[in-house]
Amino acid sequence: MKWLVGIAICASPSLVHADDGFDLSGTMRLRYEAISNQPRAGYGRSDDLINLRTNLLAKYQAGAFTIAGELWDSRVYGEDARTPVTTGEVNALELVQAYVGWRGSVGKAKAAFQAGRFVLNIGSRRLVAADEYRNTTSGYTGFRADTSAPGGITATIIYVLPQQRRPDDTDALQSNAVAFDHEGFDLVLWGGTIAKSKAFGPATIEASYYHLGEHDLAGRPTRDRSLDTYGGRLIREPASRTWDAEIEGFYQSGSISASTAPGAATLPVSAWFLHASTGYTLAGSLKARVSVQYDYASGDRAGGSYGRFDTLFGMRRADLAPAGLYNAVGRANVATPGGRIEIAPSPRWDAFATYHALWLAERTDSFSTTSVRDATGRAGAFAGHQFDARLRWWVVPAFLRLELDGVLLVRGRFLKDAPNTNTRGTTAYGAFNLTASL
């Protein structure tokens, strides 16, 4: 059995720093990861991979105005023909950020504007995010506006062309080839989020709407997604000796092609997602928080509409599991109750451990992001038990941080008996990460 040893070295030296003026910083991360009994269909049973990510950010601040550019270089080494290398791992020499920004006041409200290429983290980050664990990030080109008004009201509006990472063919990715990412009106995301703090006691309420529009380019067929996603969220943030809670739901409508084939039928979309959690932070030096949660993302079934939820550009690590070689559990065709315990006894270290029981929301659809499917439904709906843990420790405070990640997936009936499953054995994934910053 191959175990993972993952190393991530991230150096962020601030070469020049000033509140008003030029600032230059850099980041490098090296990760070695491995997995045994891969749960995703179509890949090698056991695998390992080295990921290298290097960033260089230049920023000029002049009063309320900012000009910034950030170069990302994400590469992998040590793969073979059956390693799952995608644009989630490789995006060499890409100018992910190149924007101008302004921040100031408009009447009694504070406002900020950004135009160009940039990354986004909005609301819960379940729909629009820049995933930190993944070797590459999600970039967007367009316009963003934020406002903060009296009474605790905040809002964000975007109109962006999501950057489609290039190259995206297997040979080019495995050779770390360089090509400028594509953005165009063949893929458009627009919408916004509005929130009100202390809407119900200490709780914040939030509402959101996003539209994703997609169509084919020459030689690049798509599912022609036209998705409207409506969301609502209520959250009470964690605090010592206090119960916290969060509930967020999305309903998705619109249309999608039945396949990427020319002339494929257009299907109406009806899909949904729910996250609910509650926790308690104990008093004491451990600062321990214990919580339970439930996540449900609808799957597709035979019939006149398409029911598989699309998380758009959302992150997965915070709620579900790591990406990388594991990357098996995301917000699609999954129903999962779980528990979590986390501690942060000092600024130097923190840790968490989670458990999730995994079911398919629809037993004839592929399970979550594994591509494992039993079209007959005879393999049942229980996918297994997932145990996930992470430890982070500042070896040298504010300079060198160690991170350990590990996942065990004990397979249930579905992941053992589905026709295209890789293996019946327990999946083991782990990562050792080292981060240095200045």
Backbone torsions as a table, in degrees:
resi	resn	phi	psi	omega
1	MET	NA	129.8	175.2
2	LYS	-84.0	127.5	174.2
3	TRP	-101.3	159.1	178.8
4	LEU	-90.6	133.0	160.4
5	VAL	-119.9	114.0	-177.8
6	GLY	-114.0	131.6	179.1
7	ILE	-119.0	125.6	174.4
8	ALA	-124.4	115.3	176.9
9	ILE	-108.3	122.1	-176.9
10	CYS	-126.2	109.0	179.7
11	ALA	-106.6	127.4	-177.9
12	SER	-125.2	69.7	-179.1
13	PRO	-75.8	126.1	173.8
14	SER	-87.2	103.9	-174.0
15	LEU	-75.5	-35.6	176.8
16	VAL	-138.6	137.5	-179.8
17	HIS	-142.0	133.2	174.2
18	ALA	-160.4	148.2	177.7
19	ASP	-65.1	-35.8	-180.0
20	ASP	-131.4	109.2	-175.7
21	GLY	145.3	-153.8	-173.3
22	PHE	-96.4	137.9	178.5
23	ASP	-135.1	132.6	179.9
24	LEU	-129.7	127.6	179.4
25	SER	-139.5	158.5	-178.5
26	GLY	-137.5	156.0	-179.7
27	THR	-138.5	138.1	172.4
28	MET	-137.2	132.9	178.1
29	ARG	-131.0	130.5	176.7
30	LEU	-118.8	125.7	-179.7
31	ARG	-130.8	133.4	168.2
32	TYR	-113.2	124.0	-178.1
33	GLU	-130.1	154.9	178.5
34	ALA	-147.6	158.3	-178.5
35	ILE	-146.3	146.0	171.3
36	SER	-121.4	144.7	-177.5
37	ASN	57.0	58.1	179.3
38	GLN	-49.0	126.6	-179.7
39	PRO	-82.0	-14.5	-178.0
40	ARG	-85.4	140.6	-177.2
41	ALA	-73.8	145.3	172.1
42	GLY	90.8	1.1	-178.5
43	TYR	-118.6	169.7	-180.0
44	GLY	-61.5	147.9	-177.0
45	ARG	-64.1	-41.9	177.3
46	SER	-130.3	146.2	-172.0
47	ASP	-159.5	160.9	169.2
48	ASP	-145.3	162.6	-171.3
49	LEU	-159.9	142.0	171.5
50	ILE	-104.1	127.7	176.2
51	ASN	-112.7	133.4	177.3
52	LEU	-126.9	125.5	179.9
53	ARG	-129.8	126.3	-178.9
54	THR	-125.8	130.6	-179.9
55	ASN	-123.3	146.6	172.6
56	LEU	-137.4	118.2	-176.3
57	LEU	-115.2	124.9	175.5
58	ALA	-116.2	133.2	-176.8
59	LYS	-140.6	137.2	175.3
60	TYR	-122.4	124.2	-178.6
61	GLN	-112.4	127.7	176.8
62	ALA	-134.3	92.1	-177.6
63	GLY	64.6	-121.5	-178.4
64	ALA	-82.6	-8.1	-173.5
65	PHE	-102.7	144.4	177.9
66	THR	-131.3	137.2	169.4
67	ILE	-123.3	129.0	-175.2
68	ALA	-144.2	151.9	173.5
69	GLY	-144.7	140.3	179.6
70	GLU	-135.5	124.8	178.2
71	LEU	-97.5	129.2	175.4
72	TRP	-112.4	138.0	175.3
73	ASP	-133.6	102.9	-175.6
74	SER	-114.6	122.6	-175.7
75	ARG	-137.7	161.7	174.9
76	VAL	-131.9	155.9	179.4
77	TYR	-143.2	150.1	175.0
78	GLY	90.3	9.7	-179.1
79	GLU	-79.4	165.0	170.0
80	ASP	-126.9	-171.3	-172.5
81	ALA	-63.8	-23.0	-176.8
82	ARG	-109.1	14.2	174.9
83	THR	-79.4	134.8	-179.7
84	PRO	-76.3	76.7	177.6
85	VAL	-97.0	118.7	-178.0
86	THR	-132.8	-173.2	175.5
87	THR	-71.4	-4.2	169.8
88	GLY	-75.3	-16.3	179.8
89	GLU	-111.0	-32.6	-172.2
90	VAL	-122.6	128.4	170.2
91	ASN	-161.1	86.0	-170.2
92	ALA	-80.8	135.3	173.0
93	LEU	47.6	67.9	-178.9
94	GLU	-120.8	132.3	176.1
95	LEU	-83.5	82.2	-175.3
96	VAL	-68.3	-36.7	179.3
97	GLN	-120.6	134.3	173.6
98	ALA	-160.9	92.0	-169.8
99	TYR	-140.2	164.0	168.7
100	VAL	-116.8	144.7	-178.3
101	GLY	-140.0	159.6	177.0
102	TRP	-140.8	139.9	178.7
103	ARG	-138.1	129.3	-179.4
104	GLY	-172.9	-150.8	-177.8
105	SER	-122.1	144.0	173.0
106	VAL	-126.8	100.4	-172.4
107	GLY	65.8	-129.4	179.2
108	LYS	-88.1	-3.7	-177.5
109	ALA	-99.3	150.4	171.3
110	LYS	-94.0	144.8	-176.2
111	ALA	-142.1	154.9	175.7
112	ALA	-145.0	141.4	180.0
113	PHE	-130.8	145.7	-178.5
114	GLN	-143.3	135.9	179.2
115	ALA	-141.4	138.4	-179.4
116	GLY	126.4	-141.7	175.7
117	ARG	-101.9	133.8	-178.3
118	PHE	-161.1	171.0	173.2
119	VAL	-102.6	159.9	-175.4
120	LEU	-133.8	138.4	167.8
121	ASN	-136.1	110.6	-172.6
122	ILE	-124.3	132.2	175.7
123	GLY	58.4	-130.8	179.7
124	SER	-74.0	-9.5	-178.1
125	ARG	70.1	14.7	179.9
126	ARG	-82.0	-14.0	176.2
127	LEU	-115.2	-38.5	-175.6
128	VAL	-134.1	116.5	-174.6
129	ALA	-158.3	164.0	167.6
130	ALA	-111.1	102.2	-173.8
131	ASP	-68.6	121.5	-176.7
132	GLU	-80.5	-34.8	-176.7
133	TYR	-69.5	-39.1	-178.6
134	ARG	-61.4	152.4	-177.2
135	ASN	-72.1	-29.9	174.2
136	THR	-108.9	167.7	178.4
137	THR	-119.0	172.1	174.4
138	SER	-100.3	122.1	178.0
139	GLY	-111.3	157.8	-176.3
140	TYR	-139.0	146.9	179.3
141	THR	-122.4	123.1	-179.6
142	GLY	159.0	-130.9	-170.5
143	PHE	-136.1	140.0	175.3
144	ARG	-135.2	139.8	175.3
145	ALA	-133.2	135.0	177.7
146	ASP	-126.5	145.6	175.7
147	THR	-141.7	149.6	176.3
148	SER	-132.5	112.9	-173.9
149	ALA	-106.9	161.3	175.8
150	PRO	-56.7	149.6	-178.9
151	GLY	90.8	8.7	176.3
152	GLY	78.8	22.2	179.6
153	ILE	-96.3	128.1	176.3
154	THR	-128.5	152.5	-179.8
155	ALA	-150.8	149.3	175.1
156	THR	-133.2	133.1	176.9
157	ILE	-126.3	136.6	178.9
158	ILE	-133.6	150.0	164.5
159	TYR	-138.6	107.4	-171.4
160	VAL	-138.3	157.7	170.8
161	LEU	-107.4	104.7	-179.7
162	PRO	-57.6	134.5	179.8
163	GLN	-72.7	123.6	179.3
164	GLN	-95.9	111.2	-170.8
165	ARG	-64.4	134.0	178.7
166	ARG	-130.9	148.1	-4.2
167	PRO	-73.4	168.8	-179.2
168	ASP	-133.2	13.5	174.1
169	ASP	-93.5	152.9	-170.5
170	THR	-58.5	-47.1	-177.0
171	ASP	-61.1	-44.6	-179.0
172	ALA	-66.8	-39.5	179.2
173	LEU	-64.7	-42.6	-178.0
174	GLN	-71.4	-18.2	175.7
175	SER	-99.6	7.7	179.8
176	ASN	55.0	41.3	-179.5
177	ALA	-67.0	153.2	-177.5
178	VAL	-105.5	129.4	173.1
179	ALA	-153.1	143.4	-178.2
180	PHE	-71.6	134.2	179.4
181	ASP	-62.1	152.4	-178.7
182	HIS	-99.8	135.4	165.8
183	GLU	-133.3	141.6	-178.2
184	GLY	-170.9	175.7	-176.7
185	PHE	-79.0	7.1	169.7
186	ASP	-76.8	-13.7	174.7
187	LEU	-143.8	113.3	-174.2
188	VAL	-130.7	138.4	174.6
189	LEU	-129.0	128.4	176.2
190	TRP	-146.3	157.5	179.7
191	GLY	148.6	-156.6	-178.0
192	GLY	-174.8	173.6	-179.4
193	THR	-134.5	137.9	176.0
194	ILE	-128.6	139.8	-176.4
195	ALA	-137.6	153.0	177.0
196	LYS	-131.2	115.5	177.5
197	SER	-76.5	154.4	179.8
198	LYS	51.5	41.0	178.8
199	ALA	-75.2	-36.5	175.8
200	PHE	-131.4	91.3	-172.9
201	GLY	62.5	-127.5	-179.9
202	PRO	-85.0	0.3	-173.8
203	ALA	-83.5	144.1	176.5
204	THR	-101.0	138.6	176.1
205	ILE	-113.2	145.0	-173.4
206	GLU	-142.5	143.4	174.7
207	ALA	-131.8	146.6	-177.4
208	SER	-146.5	156.2	173.1
209	TYR	-148.7	131.9	176.8
210	TYR	-138.6	139.4	175.5
211	HIS	-115.6	130.5	173.8
212	LEU	-113.5	125.3	177.2
213	GLY	-120.2	130.9	-174.9
214	GLU	-140.0	140.3	172.1
215	HIS	-148.8	168.1	-173.9
216	ASP	-67.7	148.5	162.3
217	LEU	-108.7	161.9	178.3
218	ALA	-56.3	122.8	179.4
219	GLY	78.5	1.6	-179.0
220	ARG	-133.2	83.1	179.0
221	PRO	-70.7	148.3	179.1
222	THR	-131.6	178.9	174.9
223	ARG	-85.6	5.3	176.5
224	ASP	50.9	51.2	-178.2
225	ARG	-69.7	133.4	168.9
226	SER	-131.1	94.4	-168.7
227	LEU	-117.6	131.0	172.6
228	ASP	-109.8	121.1	-177.2
229	THR	-117.9	119.5	-178.7
230	TYR	-108.9	132.4	-176.1
231	GLY	-137.1	155.5	173.9
232	GLY	-142.6	145.8	-176.1
233	ARG	-145.6	139.3	173.9
234	LEU	-128.8	126.4	-174.6
235	ILE	-141.4	134.3	168.0
236	ARG	-114.7	118.1	-172.5
237	GLU	-69.8	151.2	177.4
238	PRO	-63.0	144.6	175.0
239	ALA	-154.1	154.4	-176.9
240	SER	-58.8	136.5	178.2
241	ARG	58.3	34.1	-175.4
242	THR	-140.1	143.4	170.5
243	TRP	-77.9	139.0	173.4
244	ASP	-120.2	165.5	-178.5
245	ALA	-159.4	153.9	174.4
246	GLU	-148.9	136.7	170.4
247	ILE	-138.1	129.5	179.5
248	GLU	-139.4	136.1	178.8
249	GLY	-136.0	148.3	175.8
250	PHE	-130.7	139.3	169.5
251	TYR	-116.9	135.3	-174.2
252	GLN	-122.1	128.3	176.8
253	SER	-131.8	-179.2	-179.5
254	GLY	125.0	-139.4	-177.5
255	SER	-150.2	159.7	179.2
256	ILE	-155.5	147.6	175.4
257	SER	-74.9	146.3	-179.0
258	ALA	-64.1	-26.7	176.4
259	SER	-158.6	-177.6	177.3
260	THR	-88.5	0.5	-179.2
261	ALA	-68.2	144.2	176.9
262	PRO	-58.1	136.3	178.5
263	GLY	76.7	10.2	178.6
264	ALA	-61.5	146.8	-179.2
265	ALA	-62.6	147.4	175.1
266	THR	-95.2	126.8	-176.9
267	LEU	-110.0	141.1	171.3
268	PRO	-72.2	148.7	-178.2
269	VAL	-106.2	134.5	171.0
270	SER	-144.7	100.7	-174.3
271	ALA	-141.3	160.4	-178.5
272	TRP	-155.0	162.2	-179.9
273	PHE	-141.4	145.0	177.1
274	LEU	-138.9	133.2	168.9
275	HIS	-123.9	130.2	176.4
276	ALA	-137.9	133.8	179.7
277	SER	-151.0	155.0	173.0
278	THR	-147.8	147.4	-177.3
279	GLY	-152.6	171.0	179.1
280	TYR	-138.1	132.8	177.5
281	THR	-99.8	119.9	-176.7
282	LEU	-79.4	153.2	171.8
283	ALA	-74.5	159.7	178.2
284	GLY	119.4	170.0	-173.5
285	SER	-70.3	-23.2	179.4
286	LEU	-71.6	-22.2	-174.7
287	LYS	51.0	46.9	-176.2
288	ALA	-77.2	139.2	173.9
289	ARG	-124.9	130.3	178.1
290	VAL	-115.8	133.6	-176.5
291	SER	-146.8	160.3	171.5
292	VAL	-124.9	152.0	-179.2
293	GLN	-148.1	163.1	175.7
294	TYR	-141.5	130.8	177.5
295	ASP	-126.4	135.2	178.1
296	TYR	-136.2	126.9	173.8
297	ALA	-128.9	124.6	-172.3
298	SER	-67.0	153.7	175.9
299	GLY	-114.5	177.6	-178.1
300	ASP	-94.9	147.5	175.7
301	ARG	-137.9	163.2	178.3
302	ALA	-61.0	140.2	-178.9
303	GLY	149.3	-166.8	-173.0
304	GLY	-87.1	-10.7	-177.9
305	SER	-125.4	165.0	-179.6
306	TYR	-101.7	126.4	-170.3
307	GLY	-115.4	5.2	-176.5
308	ARG	-82.4	121.6	-177.5
309	PHE	-68.6	140.6	178.8
310	ASP	-113.4	116.0	-177.4
311	THR	-81.4	6.8	178.0
312	LEU	58.4	-107.5	-177.1
313	PHE	-120.7	33.8	-175.6
314	GLY	-78.4	157.2	174.7
315	MET	-83.7	162.1	177.4
316	ARG	-123.1	-22.8	-169.3
317	ARG	-60.3	-42.4	-173.0
318	ALA	-64.4	-36.4	-176.2
319	ASP	-97.9	-35.0	-162.6
320	LEU	-121.8	-65.7	-173.8
321	ALA	-172.7	166.8	179.1
322	PRO	-68.9	160.5	170.0
323	ALA	-87.3	-131.1	179.4
324	GLY	64.5	-145.9	-177.9
325	LEU	-65.4	-24.9	179.7
326	TYR	-76.5	-77.0	167.0
327	ASN	50.7	36.1	-170.8
328	ALA	-100.4	-20.5	-172.8
329	VAL	-124.2	114.1	177.8
330	GLY	-136.5	-171.7	-175.4
331	ARG	-87.1	70.5	175.8
332	ALA	-158.0	127.8	177.6
333	ASN	43.6	59.8	178.7
334	VAL	-146.4	142.4	171.1
335	ALA	-130.8	117.4	-170.7
336	THR	-145.4	107.4	166.0
337	PRO	-79.7	152.7	-178.4
338	GLY	-160.4	170.7	176.4
339	GLY	-132.3	157.3	-174.7
340	ARG	-148.7	139.9	170.2
341	ILE	-130.1	133.5	-179.0
342	GLU	-136.8	147.7	179.4
343	ILE	-135.1	149.8	176.2
344	ALA	-146.3	71.8	-172.2
345	PRO	-69.8	-18.6	178.9
346	SER	-156.5	166.1	175.5
347	PRO	-62.7	-13.0	-175.8
348	ARG	-85.9	-27.0	-177.7
349	TRP	-151.4	153.3	176.2
350	ASP	-150.4	162.5	-177.9
351	ALA	-157.2	157.3	169.8
352	PHE	-147.6	159.4	173.5
353	ALA	-140.1	140.3	-178.4
354	THR	-132.5	158.2	171.0
355	TYR	-133.0	136.0	174.3
356	HIS	-132.7	131.5	165.7
357	ALA	-91.4	132.0	-169.4
358	LEU	-115.4	123.2	172.9
359	TRP	-123.0	158.6	168.8
360	LEU	-83.3	137.4	173.3
361	ALA	-70.6	-36.9	175.4
362	GLU	-129.4	117.5	-170.3
363	ARG	-72.1	-14.1	178.5
364	THR	-95.3	-3.5	177.7
365	ASP	-96.4	162.7	178.0
366	SER	-68.0	143.4	-175.8
367	PHE	-75.7	118.6	175.9
368	SER	43.6	-121.9	-178.5
369	THR	-110.0	27.5	-179.5
370	THR	-89.9	-21.0	-171.6
371	SER	65.6	10.2	175.2
372	VAL	-83.3	128.9	-173.1
373	ARG	-145.9	144.7	168.3
374	ASP	-125.9	100.6	-175.0
375	ALA	-63.4	-20.7	179.4
376	THR	-83.1	-20.8	-176.3
377	GLY	80.6	2.0	-174.5
378	ARG	-73.1	-19.2	179.3
379	ALA	-77.9	-1.1	177.1
380	GLY	84.0	-168.3	-173.9
381	ALA	-120.8	-6.1	-177.6
382	PHE	-91.6	118.3	-176.1
383	ALA	-91.3	-30.8	177.7
384	GLY	147.4	-170.7	-179.8
385	HIS	-114.1	126.1	179.6
386	GLN	-113.2	128.8	175.5
387	PHE	-116.4	127.5	-174.0
388	ASP	-134.9	137.0	179.9
389	ALA	-145.1	152.7	177.0
390	ARG	-144.9	140.2	174.2
391	LEU	-128.7	131.0	174.9
392	ARG	-125.4	136.8	-177.1
393	TRP	-144.7	127.3	174.7
394	TRP	-78.9	100.6	178.4
395	VAL	-62.3	-45.8	171.2
396	VAL	-121.7	111.8	-174.1
397	PRO	-49.9	133.6	177.0
398	ALA	64.7	9.4	179.9
399	PHE	-131.8	-51.6	-172.8
400	LEU	-128.1	118.2	-177.3
401	ARG	-122.7	134.4	176.6
402	LEU	-100.7	137.6	175.7
403	GLU	-133.7	131.4	176.0
404	LEU	-117.8	132.3	177.8
405	ASP	-128.3	142.4	176.7
406	GLY	-151.6	143.8	178.6
407	VAL	-135.2	136.0	168.0
408	LEU	-120.0	129.6	175.6
409	LEU	-118.7	105.7	177.0
410	VAL	-87.6	113.3	-169.7
411	ARG	-70.1	138.9	170.9
412	GLY	-91.9	-173.1	-174.3
413	ARG	-56.9	-42.9	-176.3
414	PHE	-60.6	-50.6	-177.3
415	LEU	-72.2	-10.0	172.7
416	LYS	-90.8	-36.8	-168.1
417	ASP	-107.2	-12.8	-179.8
418	ALA	-60.0	144.6	-171.7
419	PRO	-58.3	-34.7	-175.4
420	ASN	-106.9	23.3	177.1
421	THR	-68.7	148.4	-178.2
422	ASN	-72.3	-42.2	-172.5
423	THR	-163.7	165.4	177.2
424	ARG	-97.1	-4.5	-173.8
425	GLY	-79.2	161.7	177.1
426	THR	-66.0	135.0	177.7
427	THR	-84.4	134.0	175.2
428	ALA	-126.7	126.5	178.0
429	TYR	-133.7	142.7	177.1
430	GLY	-152.3	159.2	179.4
431	ALA	-145.7	140.0	173.6
432	PHE	-118.2	118.2	-173.8
433	ASN	-120.8	139.1	177.1
434	LEU	-129.1	124.9	-175.4
435	THR	-122.6	126.2	176.2
436	ALA	-117.6	137.8	-177.5
437	SER	-147.2	148.9	176.3
438	LEU	-132.0	NA	NA
